[in-house]
Amino acid sequence: MAADLTYLAHDPDLLPLWRAVHGRLCAGTSPEMINAVRVAGLSPAGIAQLRTWLDTSTRRRRGASAVTLAGDTATVPVRELLGVLQLEPVQLTTLVEKAIGDPIVDRSVAALAAATLREQLWQYASENLPGLPLLLARIRATGVGEDDTAIRHSIAALAAALQRLPAQPPVPLPKLAHDVTGDPHYFDLDTLNGIRLVAALAERAGQPEPARPDRIRALLARYGVIADRLSATVLLFNVTADGDGPIDRRLRESPAPVALTLLDLVEHPPLLAPQTLTVVENPSVIEVAYTTGVRQPLACTSGQLRAIDHMLFQLAVQHRLTLRYAGDIDAAGRQIATAVAATYGAHLVGMDEETTAEAHLYPPALPAHATGGSGTEKEPAIPRPVYQEHDAVLKRIFGLR
């Protein structure tokens, strides 16, 4: 007489067995093809029950068992167990669904369908982005979720943009993005799609993908794409220019600091006279110089280096100016200063230990780290930053000591 499926399904000691069988069935194995399964976590009672059913007298006399153990994993002969319980393989599906409470879902079919969709996607990418194997490999490496709509849209947008390049006349990057996708920020250079566009153009040009912002923009310009030439500016004050271009005249005629865009430096680069140019990180330093009558040549890059900042440094090097650089004495400021010194040979000023020590002798009236507590708070473990607005730094920048 066949065993009661409900009894077998509700036996908690056999649940690990049915869970293992459920996994095999969901992996696409048919009930008839399951000979044995490895089961982790079978209780001693479960093992004893299975051996009661499966171990014949002959097996016992030989000291063998149908259920073998390796650590905490048991191997159970499912086909033999079904025979002992007088169950047909087709009944195995009903049994494990009762035990687990979840239907059998053939994941192999879903996996095959997903693999097919992925291959179709990569075929679509290869057809729309020909001649760009490195970019295609990077896109594939990002993987595909359940919905490939976004990545298909990205591929289509890249393909449409590349078809328009090189552009003549040149086109602003936001205009290109708008005309292709309707979103002027779609190819912003700090987004994945913008990075992919740059990578595609670098691969098309047969050159390494640039990292510095000025070189990224130079690559885009090579293909007629203008990126952010007007919003970013540098400040110049007391800088002597010997040329007769419009920017040279602005620098000579203005008694106040002059803000120049990347367009100014690219289209009308000034002819800088030999001089020592001190470049600072914060615009407030230029403001202090203007209000106090400082006459030394100064420029300001406003923090992390952008394309326009690199263009200014390159112009200074080209005209053989002596470069000095001063930044905030903190982690970010030191990082910027190190890059400027290494790339353009600038001499760092107002960033040494002596300046730091002097600044710490004369802290602000209310230090930013003060808590207003009882005075028992511990000092911060990291050194306090020293900003360029401190008099100890300003004196060194302006050469007052």
Residue pairs with C-beta under 8 A, 6 or more apart in sequence:
1 86
2 85
2 86
2 87
3 85
3 86
3 87
5 87
5 91
5 94
5 95
5 98
6 98
8 14
8 85
8 95
8 99
9 18
9 95
9 96
9 98
9 99
10 98
10 99
11 46
11 49
13 42
13 43
13 45
13 46
13 49
14 46
14 49
14 50
14 99
15 99
16 39
16 40
16 41
16 42
16 43
16 46
17 37
17 39
17 42
17 46
17 50
17 76
18 95
18 96
18 99
18 100
19 96
19 99
19 100
20 37
20 38
20 39
20 40
20 76
21 34
21 37
21 78
21 92
21 96
22 96
22 97
22 99
22 100
22 102
22 104
24 34
24 37
25 31
25 34
25 92
25 93
25 96
25 104
25 106
26 104
26 105
26 106
26 107
27 107
27 108
28 106
28 107
28 108
28 109
30 89
31 89
31 90
31 92
31 93
32 89
34 78
34 79
34 89
34 92
35 77
35 78
35 79
36 75
36 76
36 77
36 78
36 79
37 75
37 76
37 78
38 73
38 74
38 75
38 76
39 73
39 74
39 75
39 76
40 72
40 73
40 74
41 72
42 50
42 74
42 76
47 67
47 69
47 74
50 66
50 67
50 74
50 76
50 81
51 65
51 66
51 67
53 81
53 84
53 85
54 65
54 66
54 67
54 77
54 80
54 81
54 84
55 64
55 65
55 66
55 67
59 65
59 66
66 76
66 77
66 80
67 74
67 75
67 76
67 77
68 74
68 75
69 75
78 92
79 89
82 88
82 89
82 91
82 92
87 95
93 104
96 104
97 103
97 104
117 148
118 144
118 148
121 144
121 148
121 151
121 152
122 136
122 140
124 152
124 155
125 136
125 139
125 140
125 155
126 136
128 155
128 156
128 158
128 159
129 135
129 136
129 155
129 158
129 159
129 162
129 200
131 203
131 204
132 200
132 203
132 204
134 199
134 203
135 196
135 199
135 200
135 203
138 196
138 199
139 151
139 154
139 155
139 196
142 151
144 151
153 181
154 192
154 193
154 196
157 180
157 181
157 186
157 187
157 193
158 193
158 196
158 197
158 200
160 180
161 176
161 177
161 180
161 187
161 197
162 200
162 201
162 204
164 171
164 176
164 179
164 180
165 201
165 223
165 224
165 225
166 222
166 223
166 224
167 176
167 223
167 224
167 225
168 224
169 224
170 221
170 224
170 225
170 226
171 179
171 224
171 225
171 226
172 225
172 226
172 227
173 187
173 188
173 189
173 194
173 220
173 225
173 226
173 227
173 228
174 184
174 185
174 187
175 184
176 187
176 225
177 183
177 184
177 185
177 186
177 187
177 188
178 184
178 186
180 186
185 191
186 193
186 194
187 193
187 194
187 197
188 194
189 195
189 198
189 213
189 216
189 227
189 228
198 209
198 210
198 216
198 219
198 220
199 209
201 219
201 220
201 222
201 223
202 208
202 209
202 210
202 219
203 209
205 219
205 222
207 219
210 216
210 218
210 219
212 307
212 310
213 305
213 306
213 307
213 310
214 307
214 308
214 310
214 311
214 314
215 310
216 227
216 307
217 227
217 228
217 262
217 307
220 226
220 227
221 227
227 307
228 262
228 307
229 261
229 262
229 263
229 266
230 261
230 262
230 263
231 261
232 261
232 262
232 306
232 307
232 308
233 259
233 260
233 261
233 302
233 308
234 259
234 260
234 265
234 299
234 300
234 301
234 302
234 308
234 309
234 312
235 257
235 258
235 259
235 260
235 283
235 286
235 298
235 299
235 300
235 302
236 251
236 257
236 258
236 260
236 297
236 298
236 299
237 256
237 257
237 258
237 286
237 289
237 290
237 297
237 298
237 299
238 289
238 294
238 295
238 296
238 297
238 298
239 251
239 258
239 270
239 272
239 275
239 277
239 297
239 298
239 299
240 251
240 252
240 272
240 273
240 275
240 297
241 247
241 248
241 251
241 252
241 270
241 271
241 272
241 273
242 248
242 271
242 272
242 273
243 270
243 271
245 268
245 269
245 270
245 271
246 268
247 260
247 264
247 265
247 268
247 269
247 270
248 270
248 271
250 258
251 258
251 270
256 290
257 286
257 287
257 290
260 308
261 308
262 307
262 308
262 311
265 308
265 311
265 312
265 315
266 311
269 315
270 315
271 319
272 315
272 316
272 319
272 321
273 319
274 319
274 320
274 321
275 297
275 321
275 322
276 296
276 297
276 321
276 322
276 323
276 324
277 297
277 298
277 299
277 316
277 321
277 322
277 323
277 324
278 296
278 297
278 298
278 299
278 324
278 325
278 326
278 349
278 397
279 298
279 299
279 300
279 301
279 312
279 313
279 323
279 324
279 325
279 326
279 340
279 346
280 286
280 298
280 299
280 300
280 301
280 325
280 326
280 327
280 388
280 397
281 300
281 301
281 302
281 303
281 326
281 327
281 328
281 333
281 336
281 388
282 300
282 302
282 303
282 328
282 387
282 388
282 389
283 300
283 302
284 388
284 389
285 298
285 300
285 326
285 388
285 389
285 394
285 397
286 298
286 300
288 294
288 389
288 394
289 296
289 298
289 398
294 398
296 398
296 399
299 312
301 309
301 312
302 309
303 332
303 336
304 332
304 336
305 336
305 339
305 340
313 323
313 340
313 343
313 344
313 346
314 344
316 323
316 344
317 323
317 344
317 345
322 347
323 340
323 344
323 345
323 346
323 347
324 346
324 347
324 348
324 349
325 337
325 340
325 341
325 346
325 347
325 348
325 349
326 337
326 348
326 349
326 350
326 351
326 388
326 393
326 396
326 397
327 333
327 334
327 336
327 337
327 351
327 388
328 385
328 386
328 387
328 388
329 350
329 351
329 355
329 356
329 359
329 385
329 386
329 387
329 393
330 385
330 386
330 387
333 351
333 385
334 351
337 348
337 351
340 346
341 347
341 348
349 396
349 397
350 388
350 392
350 393
350 394
350 396
350 397
355 386
355 392
355 393
355 396
356 383
356 386
358 392
359 386
359 390
359 392
359 393
360 384
360 386
362 390
362 391
362 392
363 384
367 384
369 379
369 380
369 384
371 377
386 392
386 393
387 393
388 394
388 397
394 400
395 401
